[in-house]
C-alpha cells in the first residue's frame, strides 16, 4: 500500500497513517452540507485541523454552506489530492459543523493561523472572524473517518471503503 505521494506508510500504522498523510499534505477539503429541505451543497474550503478530528475553515456567514450549517449541522467532508490519478485514496469524515465563538474561537483561530503562516499565508486573529468582520471561523467535528480508494492485502481486487481511526 502506498500513499498519494507514492510513499509507503509505516505498516504498523496502516490505513490510519495513510488517511493522516492525505490530510497532512492537502490544503483544501470539500465540505458537504444540506439545507432544511435536504438539498445538498458542496464547497471547497482551505482548512486547518486539530488532532485529525476537528477541521477548521473561515467563511462568510452568508455563504450557502454557512447558512446550511446553522439550520442543519450534519456535515460530511473529503480530503484528496486533486492532481492524483483515478483510484487514489481519499480521506472522508462525517460529523457536525458549527460556527465558533468565545474561548473555542480563541484556541481554534491560533491553530488556523499557524497552518496559514506555515504555508506562507496571512496571520489570523479572533478580531477578523468576529462581528462586525465579514468572516467567521467554523469547525467540523468528525464522528467517523473513512478511507476510500486504498488497496489493502484483504482487498487487492477492489478499492473498498474502510472505517479508520485517525484522530489523535
N, C-alpha and C positions, 0 to 999 in steps of 0.2 A: 504494500500500500504506500502510495506517495501523496504528498500534499500538493496543493495548487502551484507550488513553486518547483515541483519536481523533486522535492527532498523527502526523504523517508523519516517520519516521526519516530521517536523512541517507541519500540514495540511494546514496552510495558505500559505506555500511556494510551496507545491505540487510537480509537476513534475520537475520544475526548481531546487528545493532543491535536489531531487533525482539525477538529472543529475550532479549537482555540487558535491554531495557526491561521485559519481563514479570517477570524475576527481580528487578530493582531495585525494582519497585513492589508486590510482594506479600510478605506476612509468613509465609504458610503454604505448605507443599508437601504433596503426597500421596505418601507413601512406600509402595512395594510390595515385599514380601518373600515368601518361601515357606519352609515348614518342611521337614524332612528328607524327607517323602513328596511334596513338591511342592505342598501345599495353599497357595494364595495368601492373602495378608492385606494390607490397605491401612490406613494410619494417617495422619491429618493431623498434621503437626508444625510448630511455629513454628521458623523456621530463620534462620541467618546463612550467609554464603558467603564464600569466598576465591577470587578470580580466576575466578569462574563455573565452576570445576572441582570445588571442594570445598564440599559442602553440610553444614552443622553443625546438630545439634539435641541437646536434652537429653531423656533418657527414663530411666525406671526399668529396671534390668537384668532385672526380672521381666516387663516388658511383652512381649506376644506378638511384636512386631516385633524387639525386642532379642534375645529368645531365638532367633528365626529367623536373625538376622544371625550369631549365634555359630555356628550349625550350617551355614548356607548363606549366605555373604557377598554373593552376587549380588543386586543391588537395581535397581529402576527408580524413577523419580520423575517427577512432573509438577508444574509451577507454572503456575497460571492464575488469572484474575480470576473468582471465583465469582459476581460480580454482573453479568458481561457476558452478552450475548445468545448464543444458539446460533451456532456457526461462528466465534467469535472465536479468535484464535491462542492456543496454549499451548506452553510450553517443556517438553520432555521430556528425560530423560537416563537412561542405563543405566550401571552401574558396580559398584563393590564397597563394601560398608559395613563399618564396624569401630568398636569401642569404642576411644577414645583413652586413652593413658597417657603418663607421663613428659614429656619435652620437647615432644612433639607436642601433648599436652593443654595444657601451659602456654601455648604460642603460640596454639592454636585457641580457648581459652577467652577470651583477650583479644579476638579477633575477634568471638566470640559476644556478649561483654559490650558491646562498642562498639555493635553493632546494637541490642541490648536497651536500652541507655541512650538511644540516638538516637531510639527510639520511645517514650520515657517509662517504660520498664520498669526492672526491678532491675539492679544491677551483679552480675556473676557472677565468681567466682574459683575456682581449682582445688579448694579445700577443699570446696566444695558439690557437686562432681561426682567426688569420690574417696572410696572406702570409708573410714569406715563411713557416709558420707552416702547418702541414698536414691536419688540420681540419678547418671547418668554422661553424659559427652559422647561423642557419636557423629559419625562423618563418613562421607558417601558421596562417593567419588571417581569422578567421571564419566569414562568412557572414550569415550562418544559422546553428542552432543547432537542433538536433533531439534526441529523446529518444525512443528507441525501446525495446520491451520486458516488459514494465511496464504495469501492470494491474491497471486500474482505475475503479471507480464506473460506468463510462459510458461504459467501455469495459471489463466487467467481463468475457466474454466468449472468448475473444481474446486478444492478446498482440499486440496492434496497434502501428503504428508509430505516434509519437506526435512531432510537431514542438514546441520547448521550447525556452524561453528566459532565458539564464543562465548568460549572460555577465554582468559584474559589472564594 
